[in-house]
Amino acid sequence: MDCDDLTQLACGEGDTPEKRLQKKQRYMEIQETVKKAYTEDKEEHGNSSLSASSSSTSKSKAGKRSKLYHRRR
């Protein structure tokens, strides 16, 4: 599919109002499916990376506090 094909699909040249409505509904269905898949992936992969990142952040902050405490003495 080249750029001209995409332009024709976007503009709906020569389409009846019913055909344009069908295309719009199909586009909305696809958009919703992609959005749902993205959200599921984000939840699945986001939580695992978040927990790893937050645990390493906690450790590094604890290490910094410990070093600061020892410097003050």
MARNUVEX-485270 format. One record per residue: residue number from 1; x, y, z of N, C-alpha, C in turn. Coordinates in steps of 0.001 Angstrom, whole numbers, plus 500000, padded with zeros to 6 digits. Layout:
// residues N
> NUM / X / Y / Z / X / Y / Z / X / Y / Z
...
This chain:
// residues 73
> 1 / 500860 / 498826 / 500000 / 500000 / 500000 / 500000 / 500903 / 501233 / 500000
> 2 / 500742 / 502091 / 499028 / 501575 / 503285 / 498955 / 500808 / 504507 / 499468
> 3 / 501455 / 505639 / 499374 / 500892 / 506883 / 499909 / 499574 / 507256 / 499226
> 4 / 499489 / 507037 / 497919 / 498251 / 507362 / 497195 / 497079 / 506517 / 497688
> 5 / 497352 / 505241 / 497969 / 496299 / 504368 / 498496 / 495804 / 504876 / 499842
> 6 / 496746 / 505288 / 500679 / 496368 / 505794 / 502000 / 495554 / 507073 / 501887
> 7 / 495922 / 507936 / 500952 / 495178 / 509179 / 500752 / 493751 / 508881 / 500317
> 8 / 493591 / 507923 / 499412 / 492249 / 507561 / 498960 / 491421 / 506992 / 500104
> 9 / 492051 / 506188 / 500941 / 491322 / 505633 / 502082 / 490923 / 506723 / 503066
> 10 / 491834 / 507655 / 503300 / 491562 / 508719 / 504261 / 490475 / 509662 / 503764
> 11 / 490508 / 510002 / 502500 / 489548 / 510959 / 501953 / 488222 / 510319 / 501604
> 12 / 488229 / 509036 / 501343 / 486994 / 508359 / 500978 / 486463 / 508792 / 499635
> 13 / 487371 / 509071 / 498710 / 486956 / 509524 / 497379 / 486091 / 508468 / 496698
> 14 / 484928 / 508868 / 496247 / 484051 / 507972 / 495513 / 483258 / 507020 / 496390
> 15 / 483412 / 507113 / 497693 / 482673 / 506233 / 498602 / 481286 / 506794 / 498882
> 16 / 480373 / 505903 / 499109 / 479037 / 506307 / 499543 / 479116 / 506652 / 501030
> 17 / 478158 / 507405 / 501544 / 478161 / 507705 / 502980 / 478167 / 506437 / 503843
> 18 / 477476 / 505402 / 503380 / 477443 / 504146 / 504138 / 478828 / 503501 / 504190
> 19 / 479528 / 503544 / 503050 / 480868 / 502952 / 502972 / 481836 / 503722 / 503872
> 20 / 481727 / 505046 / 503877 / 482589 / 505856 / 504749 / 482313 / 505540 / 506213
> 21 / 481037 / 505357 / 506555 / 480676 / 505021 / 507928 / 481252 / 503664 / 508320
> 22 / 481173 / 502693 / 507408 / 481747 / 501373 / 507678 / 483253 / 501465 / 507906
> 23 / 483937 / 502260 / 507080 / 485387 / 502429 / 507227 / 485721 / 503097 / 508560
> 24 / 484928 / 504103 / 508911 / 485177 / 504806 / 510167 / 484967 / 503869 / 511354
> 25 / 483898 / 503075 / 511310 / 483636 / 502131 / 512395 / 484746 / 501096 / 512498
> 26 / 485212 / 500603 / 511364 / 486297 / 499617 / 511364 / 487578 / 500232 / 511914
> 27 / 487846 / 501474 / 511529 / 489016 / 502186 / 512042 / 488935 / 502316 / 513561
> 28 / 487768 / 502667 / 514065 / 487583 / 502822 / 515507 / 487766 / 501484 / 516225
> 29 / 487288 / 500392 / 515627 / 487470 / 499059 / 516210 / 488951 / 498707 / 516300
> 30 / 489668 / 498967 / 515216 / 491105 / 498664 / 515196 / 491837 / 499525 / 516213
> 31 / 491481 / 500790 / 516276 / 492113 / 501702 / 517223 / 491881 / 501225 / 518661
> 32 / 490680 / 500793 / 518970 / 490355 / 500298 / 520309 / 491134 / 499021 / 520622
> 33 / 491260 / 498134 / 519642 / 492007 / 496891 / 519830 / 493475 / 497177 / 520120
> 34 / 494054 / 498100 / 519369 / 495458 / 498462 / 519577 / 495639 / 499108 / 520944
> 35 / 494724 / 499977 / 521318 / 494800 / 500652 / 522613 / 494720 / 499641 / 523759
> 36 / 493818 / 498674 / 523629 / 493662 / 497640 / 524649 / 494928 / 496787 / 524754
> 37 / 495484 / 496394 / 523618 / 496707 / 495588 / 523612 / 497862 / 496368 / 524225
> 38 / 497963 / 497652 / 523916 / 499017 / 498497 / 524473 / 498891 / 498584 / 525991
> 39 / 497677 / 498793 / 526466 / 497444 / 498891 / 527905 / 497809 / 497590 / 528606
> 40 / 497415 / 496458 / 528023 / 497749 / 495159 / 528613 / 499253 / 494941 / 528636
> 41 / 499942 / 495274 / 527552 / 501399 / 495129 / 527507 / 502065 / 496049 / 528515
> 42 / 501563 / 497257 / 528619 / 502133 / 498229 / 529550 / 501994 / 497727 / 530983
> 43 / 500819 / 497179 / 531313 / 500611 / 496640 / 532654 / 501508 / 495434 / 532902
> 44 / 501608 / 494552 / 531916 / 502398 / 493335 / 532068 / 503887 / 493644 / 532173
> 45 / 504388 / 494479 / 531288 / 505820 / 494755 / 531252 / 506194 / 495940 / 532132
> 46 / 505294 / 496857 / 532311 / 505574 / 498041 / 533113 / 505756 / 497722 / 534579
> 47 / 504931 / 496839 / 535120 / 505024 / 496502 / 536535 / 506317 / 495783 / 536858
> 48 / 506769 / 494892 / 535991 / 507992 / 494154 / 536274 / 509193 / 495082 / 536242
> 49 / 509247 / 496012 / 535299 / 510382 / 496923 / 535242 / 510289 / 497967 / 536346
> 50 / 509089 / 498342 / 536730 / 508915 / 499317 / 537792 / 509392 / 498754 / 539117
> 51 / 509045 / 497517 / 539417 / 509459 / 496940 / 540683 / 510970 / 496773 / 540732
> 52 / 511593 / 496406 / 539628 / 513044 / 496258 / 539597 / 513704 / 497616 / 539765
> 53 / 513170 / 498623 / 539127 / 513749 / 499951 / 539211 / 513547 / 500546 / 540595
> 54 / 512389 / 500350 / 541205 / 512144 / 500934 / 542517 / 512970 / 500243 / 543591
> 55 / 513203 / 498940 / 543456 / 514006 / 498254 / 544457 / 515457 / 498695 / 544359
> 56 / 515964 / 498928 / 543156 / 517343 / 499381 / 543029 / 517464 / 500814 / 543525
> 57 / 516418 / 501617 / 543335 / 516431 / 502987 / 543826 / 516455 / 502993 / 545349
> 58 / 515683 / 502129 / 545981 / 515656 / 502068 / 547433 / 517025 / 501704 / 547977
> 59 / 517660 / 500731 / 547344 / 518974 / 500297 / 547801 / 519988 / 501416 / 547655
> 60 / 519943 / 502136 / 546539 / 520930 / 503188 / 546333 / 520700 / 504337 / 547311
> 61 / 519446 / 504655 / 547617 / 519166 / 505706 / 548591 / 519622 / 505289 / 549976
> 62 / 519406 / 504042 / 550323 / 519833 / 503554 / 551630 / 521344 / 503615 / 551734
> 63 / 522032 / 503261 / 550667 / 523489 / 503313 / 550655 / 523995 / 504731 / 550799
> 64 / 523355 / 505690 / 550179 / 523752 / 507092 / 550278 / 523544 / 507601 / 551692
> 65 / 522431 / 507239 / 552315 / 522178 / 507668 / 553688 / 523249 / 507126 / 554618
> 66 / 523593 / 505879 / 554409 / 524595 / 505251 / 555256 / 525930 / 505968 / 555122
> 67 / 526327 / 506304 / 553908 / 527595 / 506997 / 553685 / 527567 / 508379 / 554314
> 68 / 526454 / 509092 / 554177 / 526344 / 510420 / 554765 / 526422 / 510346 / 556284
> 69 / 525797 / 509356 / 556863 / 525811 / 509198 / 558309 / 527234 / 508983 / 558794
> 70 / 527993 / 508165 / 558104 / 529363 / 507883 / 558515 / 530266 / 509086 / 558298
> 71 / 530003 / 509928 / 557343 / 530824 / 511116 / 557101 / 530633 / 512142 / 558210
> 72 / 529447 / 512216 / 558765 / 529161 / 513223 / 559793 / 529901 / 512931 / 561085
> 73 / 530212 / 511709 / 561349 / 530868 / 511351 / 562610 / 532254 / 511791 / 562648
